[in-house]
Amino acid sequence: MLVGVHVRSQLASDPQATQLFGIDTPDLYVPRLAAVYFRVREGGRNSWLGPFDVKTTDAYIPVPFDVYAVAYRIAEEPGFQSVGTAVFRIRGEVPT
């Protein structure tokens, strides 16, 4: 059973950032690395669930609780390259 994805990202070119303006505070720049989407099965149908933001260069994005995911997709932001590794749990195994 797919329980999450480990995403590793690195700088590829000039990145874009979200700029948050403050009235009485300094501006804050937040890097956008990637977004993860999970292919989930609900009621006999498949659909995409997400986006789940990737905010660091080495991130683990878990599948939401009580959702059966069958695949994942990573949407990279401009300026970053991201690689994902699926994390599986054997059915019936108790997570630690």
Rosetta silent file (secondary structure, phi, psi, omega in degrees, C-alpha in Angstrom):
SEQUENCE: MLVGVHVRSQLASDPQATQLFGIDTPDLYVPRLAAVYFRVREGGRNSWLGPFDVKTTDAYIPVPFDVYAVAYRIAEEPGFQSVGTAVFRIRGEVPT
SCORE:     score description
SCORE:     0.000 S_00000001
   1 L     0.000  131.776  178.149    0.000    0.000    0.000 S_00000001
   2 E   -73.951  122.890 -178.516    1.347    3.443   -0.969 S_00000001
   3 E  -114.233   -8.939  179.630    1.658    5.539    2.202 S_00000001
   4 E   173.067 -177.273  177.380    3.668    8.521    0.956 S_00000001
   5 E  -140.327  135.599  176.100    6.385    9.870   -1.277 S_00000001
   6 E   -95.758  118.497 -175.699    9.892   11.073   -0.416 S_00000001
   7 E  -111.627  125.802  174.816   10.664   14.108   -2.602 S_00000001
   8 E  -114.276  128.037 -177.206   14.171   15.414   -3.166 S_00000001
   9 E  -124.127  152.360  175.671   14.496   18.738   -4.980 S_00000001
  10 E  -144.175  157.928  179.477   17.422   20.787   -6.191 S_00000001
  11 E   -69.383  130.295 -179.711   17.953   24.145   -7.823 S_00000001
  12 L  -112.868  -32.890  179.422   18.016   23.862  -11.618 S_00000001
  13 L  -158.333 -161.385 -179.145   17.909   27.501  -12.733 S_00000001
  14 L   -66.225  111.097 -176.450   16.733   30.888  -11.513 S_00000001
  15 L   -79.106  157.826  171.892   13.875   30.037   -9.119 S_00000001
  16 L  -100.808  155.569 -179.849   10.700   31.991   -8.604 S_00000001
  17 E  -137.596  151.742  172.859    9.453   32.738   -5.122 S_00000001
  18 E   -82.178  128.255 -179.282    6.205   33.782   -3.538 S_00000001
  19 E  -106.054  123.003  177.937    6.630   37.235   -2.043 S_00000001
  20 E  -104.676  119.923 -177.642    4.568   38.089    1.025 S_00000001
  21 L   -91.043  136.866  175.809    4.311   41.806    1.678 S_00000001
  22 L  -114.206  145.142 -179.738    4.043   43.125    5.210 S_00000001
  23 L   -72.819  -52.539 -179.720    2.721   46.538    6.160 S_00000001
  24 L  -112.994   17.598 -177.938    4.986   47.075    9.187 S_00000001
  25 L  -130.975  162.438  177.289    7.278   44.080    8.648 S_00000001
  26 L   -66.993  155.811  176.517    9.951   43.125    6.134 S_00000001
  27 L   -68.256  147.449 -179.453    8.894   41.263    2.982 S_00000001
  28 E  -118.090  130.298  178.717    9.129   37.462    3.176 S_00000001
  29 E  -108.039  123.070 -177.193   10.167   35.318    0.209 S_00000001
  30 E  -114.255  117.867 -179.896    8.911   31.721    0.241 S_00000001
  31 E   -69.999  143.540  174.636   10.427   29.299   -2.295 S_00000001
  32 L  -109.426  113.675 -176.565    8.060   27.114   -4.271 S_00000001
  33 L   -95.480  -53.084 -177.056    9.717   23.777   -4.994 S_00000001
  34 E  -169.155  175.715  173.512    6.986   21.384   -6.162 S_00000001
  35 E  -135.414  143.400  179.028    3.556   19.952   -5.491 S_00000001
  36 E  -110.319  137.061  174.355    2.580   16.297   -5.010 S_00000001
  37 E  -121.328  139.556  177.264   -0.698   14.798   -6.208 S_00000001
  38 E  -109.106  135.585  172.741   -1.916   11.323   -5.226 S_00000001
  39 E   -85.351  116.211 -174.453   -4.021    9.086   -7.468 S_00000001
  40 E  -118.334  153.302  178.096   -6.666    7.736   -5.075 S_00000001
  41 E  -109.792  118.299  179.764   -9.399    5.139   -5.356 S_00000001
  42 E  -132.306  123.508  176.270  -12.754    6.141   -3.871 S_00000001
  43 L    56.722   36.275  178.987  -15.992    4.237   -4.464 S_00000001
  44 L    80.251    4.950  179.107  -14.561    2.257   -7.375 S_00000001
  45 E  -122.456  150.891  176.300  -13.294    5.363   -9.183 S_00000001
  46 E  -101.224  142.334  175.283   -9.858    6.911   -9.487 S_00000001
  47 E  -151.557  169.796  178.979   -9.204   10.621   -9.035 S_00000001
  48 E   -99.936  137.077  179.830   -6.336   12.973   -8.169 S_00000001
  49 E  -119.202  129.090  179.626   -5.989   14.401   -4.669 S_00000001
  50 E   148.268 -171.033    9.341   -3.826   17.451   -3.975 S_00000001
  51 E   -85.264  150.650  172.230   -1.832   19.585   -4.333 S_00000001
  52 E  -112.662  117.729 -173.340    0.374   18.961   -1.300 S_00000001
  53 E   -69.600  137.656  171.358    3.148   21.563   -1.183 S_00000001
  54 E  -100.766  114.608 -172.687    6.811   20.565   -1.126 S_00000001
  55 L  -109.312  -11.005 -179.981    8.499   23.288    0.917 S_00000001
  56 L  -129.009  165.118 -177.450   11.970   21.844    1.575 S_00000001
  57 L   -74.304  -14.544  178.587   14.636   20.162   -0.570 S_00000001
  58 E  -137.749   96.949 -170.829   14.209   16.856    1.282 S_00000001
  59 E  -129.583  147.784  171.205   10.560   16.240    2.165 S_00000001
  60 E  -111.492  123.738  179.306    8.239   13.350    3.001 S_00000001
  61 E  -112.222  109.925 -179.190    4.637   13.853    1.897 S_00000001
  62 E   -80.610  152.113  171.097    2.265   11.293    3.464 S_00000001
  63 L   -70.787  136.015  178.751   -0.936   10.038    1.887 S_00000001
  64 L   -55.875  148.178 -178.277   -3.868   11.441    3.893 S_00000001
  65 L   -59.168  142.370  177.763   -5.273    9.084    6.530 S_00000001
  66 L    65.363   25.610  176.386   -8.029    6.672    5.384 S_00000001
  67 L  -121.361  136.185  178.806   -7.273    7.208    1.676 S_00000001
  68 E   -98.448  105.692 -179.401   -6.134    4.420   -0.651 S_00000001
  69 E   -96.120  139.509 -179.956   -3.506    5.845   -3.038 S_00000001
  70 E  -112.447  -15.357 -179.481   -2.377    3.901   -6.099 S_00000001
  71 E  -163.502  173.894  175.935    0.121    6.370   -7.614 S_00000001
  72 E  -141.891  163.679  176.871    1.621    9.856   -7.278 S_00000001
  73 E  -143.223  140.512  178.631    2.672   12.723   -9.526 S_00000001
  74 E  -112.679  127.168  175.123    5.101   15.577   -8.879 S_00000001
  75 E  -107.286  109.950 -177.680    4.559   18.999  -10.459 S_00000001
  76 E   -78.303  146.933  172.576    7.822   20.948  -10.309 S_00000001
  77 L   -87.335  154.486  178.554    7.918   24.707   -9.939 S_00000001
  78 L   -56.331  133.378  177.886   10.084   26.725  -12.369 S_00000001
  79 L    97.275   -5.635 -178.735   13.736   26.655  -11.363 S_00000001
  80 E  -127.919  149.403  171.306   13.636   23.323   -9.492 S_00000001
  81 E  -116.290  133.413 -178.058   14.084   19.656  -10.358 S_00000001
  82 E  -130.045  142.621  177.499   12.358   17.112   -8.119 S_00000001
  83 E  -127.626  134.933 -179.605   12.563   13.330   -7.877 S_00000001
  84 E  -113.259  147.323  174.185   10.150   11.188   -5.896 S_00000001
  85 E  -124.315  121.439 -179.579   10.520    7.783   -4.280 S_00000001
  86 E   -67.783  141.396  176.691    7.339    5.933   -3.385 S_00000001
  87 E  -114.392  122.448 -177.059    7.049    4.707    0.213 S_00000001
  88 E  -114.313  155.339  172.469    5.039    1.510    0.682 S_00000001
  89 L  -126.760  138.029  177.979    3.747   -0.393    3.693 S_00000001
  90 L   -70.000  133.685 -178.192    2.938   -4.089    3.600 S_00000001
  91 L   -56.187  129.909 -179.529   -0.791   -4.636    4.048 S_00000001
  92 L    92.582  -14.518  179.147   -1.536   -5.539    7.663 S_00000001
  93 L   -73.498  138.022  179.613    1.765   -4.160    8.967 S_00000001
  94 L   -87.955  122.747  179.196    1.363   -1.860   11.942 S_00000001
  95 L   -65.816  145.190  179.885    3.153    1.506   11.433 S_00000001
  96 L  -104.462    0.000    0.000    5.710    2.400   14.094 S_00000001
